[in-house]
Amino acid sequence: MSWIPAILAIVLVGWFVLTYNALVRLRNLFRNAWHQIDVQLRRRYDLIPNLVEVVKDYMSYEQETLTRVIEARGAAISAKGAAEQGKAENALTESLKSLFAVVERYPELKANQNVASLQEELTATENKISFARQFYNDSVMTYNNKIQSLPSNLIASVFDFSPAEYFEAGEESRGVPKADLR
């Protein structure tokens, strides 16, 4: 009978170690997912100046659009944390949509191979960012569920595992897009 407390102690320590390691693994997973978003965002940030440089000679009357893109890029680069980054990225996406709409009005620019290539690269990068955001948010959900569920929340609170922020789309990207077929 004296072995029962020893077995209970071993089981309790084992549970503690497994739960703690699971929390660390999930935290590292969502942090890594954030870094994967960051890799794709950096790629996009590097492509934008090239696009602006190529189109600026054609678009002498559209300097406001180019300025908005450059300012939005700067704000996105300096954003910190998932919430601020999400807001800045949504503003950058909107300014890029405006730029692409303006490009459509310039047939010689639309036909430029460099512009087409950069647009294609940006589109591919946007898709990668979208997948990375989805994976990040899935990782955050799994992590947050674990730190908020019994009994792992006991270990999470003792070792200061705090909830992670989701990378959320802004209100402007949730609306139905308008199609102008003029």
C-alpha positions in Angstrom: 0.0 0.0 0.0 2.9 2.4 0.5 3.6 2.3 -3.3 0.2 4.0 -4.1 1.4 7.5 -3.1 4.5 6.9 -5.1 2.6 5.9 -8.2 0.2 8.9 -7.8 3.2 11.2 -7.5 4.8 9.7 -10.6 1.5 10.1 -12.5 1.0 13.6 -11.3 4.6 14.6 -12.3 4.2 12.9 -15.6 1.0 14.7 -16.3 2.6 18.0 -15.3 5.6 17.5 -17.6 3.4 16.3 -20.6 1.0 19.2 -20.2 3.8 21.8 -19.8 5.6 20.5 -22.9 2.4 20.5 -24.9 1.8 24.2 -24.0 5.4 25.1 -25.0 5.0 23.2 -28.3 1.7 25.0 -29.1 3.2 28.4 -28.2 6.2 27.7 -30.4 3.9 26.6 -33.2 1.9 29.8 -33.3 5.0 31.9 -32.9 6.5 30.0 -35.9 3.3 30.6 -37.8 3.7 34.3 -37.1 7.2 34.2 -38.5 5.9 32.5 -41.7 3.5 35.4 -42.2 6.4 37.8 -41.6 8.5 36.1 -44.3 5.7 36.6 -46.9 5.0 40.2 -45.7 8.7 41.0 -46.2 8.5 39.6 -49.7 5.5 41.8 -50.4 7.3 44.8 -49.0 10.2 44.2 -51.2 8.0 43.9 -54.3 6.1 47.1 -53.8 8.9 49.6 -54.4 9.7 47.8 -57.6 6.1 48.1 -58.8 5.9 51.7 -57.8 9.1 52.5 -59.6 7.9 50.8 -62.8 4.5 52.5 -62.9 5.4 56.0 -61.6 6.7 57.3 -65.0 3.4 56.3 -66.7 1.2 57.6 -63.9 2.3 61.3 -63.5 -1.3 62.2 -62.7 -1.8 59.5 -60.1 0.8 60.5 -57.5 -1.7 60.4 -54.7 -2.3 56.7 -55.3 1.4 56.0 -55.3 1.9 58.1 -52.2 -0.8 56.1 -50.4 0.8 52.8 -51.3 4.2 54.0 -50.1 2.8 55.3 -46.8 0.7 52.2 -46.2 3.8 50.0 -46.8 5.8 52.1 -44.3 3.0 51.8 -41.7 2.8 48.0 -42.3 6.6 47.6 -41.9 6.6 49.4 -38.6 3.5 47.7 -37.1 3.9 45.6 -34.0 1.7 42.7 -32.8 -0.9 40.8 -34.6 -3.8 43.3 -34.2 -1.7 46.4 -35.3 -0.1 44.3 -38.1 -3.6 43.2 -39.3 -4.9 46.7 -39.5 -1.8 48.0 -41.3 -1.8 45.1 -43.7 -5.5 45.7 -44.6 -4.7 49.3 -45.3 -1.8 48.2 -47.5 -4.0 45.8 -49.4 -6.6 48.4 -50.0 -4.0 50.9 -51.4 -2.6 48.1 -53.7 -6.2 47.5 -54.9 -6.4 51.2 -55.8 -3.1 51.0 -57.6 -4.1 48.0 -59.6 -7.4 49.7 -60.5 -5.4 52.7 -61.8 -3.1 50.5 -63.8 -6.1 49.1 -65.6 -6.8 52.6 -66.9 -3.5 52.8 -68.7 -3.3 50.4 -71.6 0.4 50.9 -72.2 1.1 50.2 -68.6 -1.2 47.2 -68.4 0.7 45.8 -71.4 4.1 46.4 -69.8 5.7 43.0 -69.1 7.5 44.2 -65.9 4.2 45.5 -64.4 2.4 42.2 -65.3 5.2 40.2 -63.8 5.2 42.2 -60.6 1.4 42.0 -60.3 1.6 38.3 -60.7 4.3 38.0 -58.0 2.2 40.2 -55.7 -0.9 38.1 -56.3 1.0 34.9 -55.6 2.5 36.5 -52.4 -1.0 37.6 -51.3 -2.2 34.0 -51.7 0.7 32.8 -49.6 0.0 35.5 -47.0 -3.6 34.4 -46.8 -2.7 30.7 -46.2 -0.1 31.8 -43.6 -2.7 33.9 -41.8 -5.1 31.0 -41.8 -2.5 28.6 -40.4 -1.5 31.2 -37.8 -5.1 31.7 -36.6 -5.6 28.0 -36.5 -2.4 27.7 -34.3 -3.6 30.5 -32.1 -7.0 28.9 -31.6 -5.4 25.5 -30.6 -3.0 27.2 -28.2 -5.7 29.4 -26.7 -8.0 26.4 -26.3 -5.3 24.5 -24.5 -4.4 27.3 -22.0 -8.1 28.0 -21.3 -9.2 24.4 -20.8 -9.1 22.4 -17.6 -6.8 21.0 -16.3 -4.0 22.5 -18.5 -5.2 26.0 -17.6 -3.8 25.4 -14.1 -0.2 25.0 -15.5 -0.7 27.8 -18.0 -1.7 30.3 -15.3 1.2 29.3 -13.0 3.8 29.6 -15.9 2.2 32.7 -17.4 1.1 31.3 -20.8 -1.0 34.2 -21.9 -3.6 34.1 -24.8 -2.3 35.0 -28.3 -3.9 37.5 -30.6 -5.6 36.5 -33.8 -4.6 38.1 -37.1 -7.9 39.6 -38.1 -9.2 41.1 -41.3 -10.5 44.6 -41.1 -14.1 45.6 -41.6 -13.4 46.9 -45.1 -12.3 43.5 -46.3 -15.4 41.8 -44.9 -17.9 43.6 -47.2 -19.1 42.4 -50.5 -16.8 43.7 -53.3 -18.4 46.1 -55.8 -18.2 45.2 -59.4 -18.0 48.2 -61.8 -18.6 46.8 -65.3 -18.6 50.2 -67.1 
